[in-house]
Amino acid sequence: MNATEQRLYLSPAEYVDSDHAAIREHAERLTVGLVLDAERAKVLYEAVRDEIRYDPYVDYTDHGSFRASSVLAVGRGYCVGKAALYAALCRAAGIPARIGLSDVRNHLSTPRLLEAVGTDVFSYHGYVEVHLGGRWLKATPTFNASLCAKLGVEPLAFDGTRDALFQPFDGEGRVFMDYVVNHGTFFDVPAKFLMGEMARLYPALCRPGGYRGQNMDDEAGASTAPVS
């Protein structure tokens, strides 16, 4: 990565708003005393993964669902919102980061989510690439530990030295999730594009105010639905 790219991926953006006071304060608090970038990236990753509850029923018509500082404020978010927050915290901590988008096939989900989405292929899944040790590493802080326990999978770990995309298998050896199409990486969340795509692909899910009802943790605790 050259000097221009480094400056770019350390810069604040509209949705990856790493210059927001709450983002900067949170990153500083979580990484105080840590020297190595890999250590700081790991701590920030675990904080986003577990302290921010995964919520696929957010309001996809609301720009705040895609903005790091908004996700931090409400304590929940879907994959892209959580990715924006992790990228913003990394940039605030001096670690270059960018947003990645891929289509994934989810083989284990709740019946309610599958009904709302209408397919086991989830388009434009958000993850993060962080620049550590001279290379870009993929990290996905989407599923909080409590949800993973109810879905029967281990929380996805990231140690700052290797990619962490998604657990390929659940605790019983069944395929859990795999990547279908990679849409590349972005300096900022392409929120307007995603809003349009989500409304086109998942109209039942995209309701103003969000698809409210049980949260994902409660649904997963009630039942899980293997999908072939």
C-alpha positions in Angstrom: 0.0 0.0 0.0 1.5 3.3 -1.0 1.3 6.5 1.0 -1.7 7.9 -0.9 -3.7 4.7 -0.3 -2.7 4.8 3.4 -3.9 8.4 3.8 -7.1 7.5 2.0 -8.0 4.5 4.2 -7.2 6.4 7.3 -9.5 9.3 6.3 -13.0 9.8 7.7 -16.0 9.4 5.4 -19.7 10.1 5.5 -20.6 6.7 6.8 -17.3 5.4 8.1 -17.2 8.6 10.2 -14.0 8.0 12.1 -13.7 11.6 13.0 -16.9 11.5 15.1 -16.2 12.3 18.7 -17.9 9.2 20.0 -16.0 7.0 17.6 -12.7 8.5 18.5 -13.4 8.3 22.2 -14.5 4.7 22.0 -11.5 3.6 20.0 -9.1 5.4 22.4 -10.8 3.8 25.4 -10.7 0.3 24.0 -7.1 0.4 22.8 -5.4 2.4 25.6 -2.1 0.8 26.5 -2.0 -1.4 23.4 1.0 -0.9 21.2 0.7 -3.5 18.4 -1.8 -2.8 15.5 -2.8 -6.4 15.5 -3.7 -6.3 19.2 -5.7 -3.1 18.7 -7.5 -4.5 15.6 -8.4 -7.7 17.6 -9.8 -5.7 20.6 -11.8 -3.4 18.4 -13.1 -6.4 16.4 -14.3 -8.2 19.5 -16.0 -5.0 20.8 -18.0 -4.5 17.6 -18.8 -8.2 17.3 -20.1 -8.7 20.9 -21.1 -5.3 22.2 -23.2 -4.4 19.1 -26.1 -6.8 18.7 -26.6 -8.2 15.2 -30.0 -6.9 13.9 -31.1 -7.8 10.3 -34.4 -6.0 11.0 -33.0 -2.5 11.0 -34.6 0.3 8.9 -33.0 0.1 5.5 -34.6 3.3 4.5 -32.7 5.2 7.3 -29.2 6.4 6.5 -28.3 5.9 10.1 -28.5 2.1 9.7 -25.3 2.5 7.5 -23.4 5.0 9.6 -20.8 4.0 12.2 -21.6 6.6 14.8 -25.3 5.8 14.6 -24.7 2.1 15.0 -22.5 2.8 18.0 -25.1 5.0 19.6 -28.0 2.5 19.3 -25.9 -0.6 20.1 -27.2 -2.7 17.3 -26.8 -3.0 13.5 -26.9 -5.3 10.5 -23.7 -6.5 8.8 -22.9 -3.4 6.8 -23.6 -1.1 9.8 -21.4 -3.2 12.0 -18.7 -3.2 9.3 -18.9 0.6 9.0 -18.4 0.8 12.8 -15.4 -1.5 12.8 -13.8 0.3 9.9 -14.3 3.6 11.6 -12.9 2.5 14.9 -9.8 1.0 13.1 -9.2 4.3 11.2 -9.6 6.3 14.4 -7.0 4.0 16.0 -4.6 4.6 13.0 -5.2 1.3 11.2 -6.2 1.6 7.5 -9.6 0.0 6.8 -12.1 -0.3 4.0 -15.5 -1.8 3.5 -16.1 -5.1 1.5 -19.4 -6.4 0.1 -20.2 -9.9 -1.0 -23.2 -12.1 -1.6 -23.4 -15.1 0.9 -25.5 -18.2 1.1 -26.7 -18.7 4.7 -27.6 -22.3 5.5 -28.7 -21.7 9.1 -31.1 -18.9 10.0 -34.4 -18.3 11.7 -37.7 -19.0 10.0 -38.8 -15.4 10.3 -35.7 -14.0 8.7 -35.9 -16.5 5.8 -39.5 -15.7 5.3 -38.8 -11.9 5.2 -35.8 -12.3 2.8 -37.4 -15.0 0.7 -34.1 -16.8 -0.1 -31.0 -18.2 1.6 -28.8 -15.9 -0.4 -28.1 -12.6 1.4 -26.8 -10.0 -1.1 -24.3 -7.3 -0.2 -23.1 -8.8 3.1 -20.7 -6.3 4.7 -17.3 -7.1 6.0 -14.0 -5.1 6.6 -10.5 -5.3 5.2 -7.8 -4.0 7.6 -4.2 -3.4 6.6 -2.0 -5.2 9.0 1.5 -6.6 8.6 1.8 -5.2 5.1 -1.3 -6.9 3.8 -5.1 -6.6 3.7 -6.9 -9.0 6.0 -10.6 -9.7 5.9 -12.6 -9.5 9.2 -16.3 -10.0 9.8 -17.6 -8.8 13.2 -21.2 -9.5 12.3 -22.6 -12.2 14.7 -22.4 -11.5 18.4 -21.3 -14.3 20.7 -24.7 -14.8 22.3 -26.3 -15.2 18.9 -23.6 -17.6 17.8 -24.2 -19.8 20.9 -27.9 -20.0 20.0 -27.1 -20.8 16.4 -24.7 -23.6 17.4 -21.5 -22.0 16.1 -18.4 -20.6 17.7 -18.0 -16.9 17.6 -15.8 -15.9 14.6 -12.4 -15.0 16.0 -10.0 -12.4 14.5 -6.4 -12.2 15.8 -5.0 -9.6 13.4 -2.8 -12.1 11.5 -5.2 -14.0 9.3 -8.6 -13.6 7.5 -11.8 -14.1 9.5 -14.7 -14.3 7.1 -17.4 -16.8 8.3 -17.5 -20.1 10.0 -17.9 -22.7 7.2 -19.5 -25.2 9.6 -21.8 -25.1 12.6 -21.2 -27.2 15.8 -22.7 -30.3 14.2 -20.6 -30.2 11.1 -23.2 -28.7 8.8 -22.3 -26.0 6.3 -23.1 -22.7 7.9 -22.3 -20.0 5.4 -20.3 -19.6 2.2 -19.5 -16.7 -0.1 -21.1 -16.6 -3.5 -20.1 -13.3 -5.2 -17.5 -10.7 -4.2 -18.5 -7.1 -5.1 -15.1 -5.6 -4.1 -14.0 -3.1 -1.6 -15.0 0.6 -1.0 -13.6 3.6 0.8 -17.1 4.3 2.3 -20.4 2.5 2.5 -22.3 3.0 -0.8 -25.4 3.6 1.2 -27.7 5.1 -1.5 -26.9 2.2 -3.7 -27.5 -0.4 -1.0 -30.8 1.3 0.0 -32.0 0.8 -3.6 -30.8 -2.7 -3.8 -32.2 -3.8 -0.5 -35.6 -2.4 -1.5 -35.4 -4.2 -4.9 -34.2 -7.5 -3.5 -36.0 -7.7 -0.2 -39.2 -5.6 -0.3 -40.8 -7.4 2.6 -37.9 -6.7 4.8 -37.4 -3.0 3.9 -40.1 -1.3 5.9 -39.8 2.3 7.2 -39.1 1.9 10.9 -37.7 -1.6 10.4 -39.1 -5.1 10.3 -40.0 -5.1 14.0 -40.9 -7.9 16.3 -38.6 -10.4 18.0 -34.9 -9.7 17.8 -32.6 -12.2 16.2 -31.2 -13.5 19.5 -34.7 -14.3 20.8 -35.7 -16.0 17.5 -32.5 -18.1 17.5 -33.2 -19.1 21.1 -36.7 -20.3 20.1 -35.7 -22.3 17.0 -33.2 -22.6 14.1 -34.0 -23.7 10.6 -31.4 -25.7 8.6 -31.7 -24.8 4.9 -30.5 -27.2 2.2 
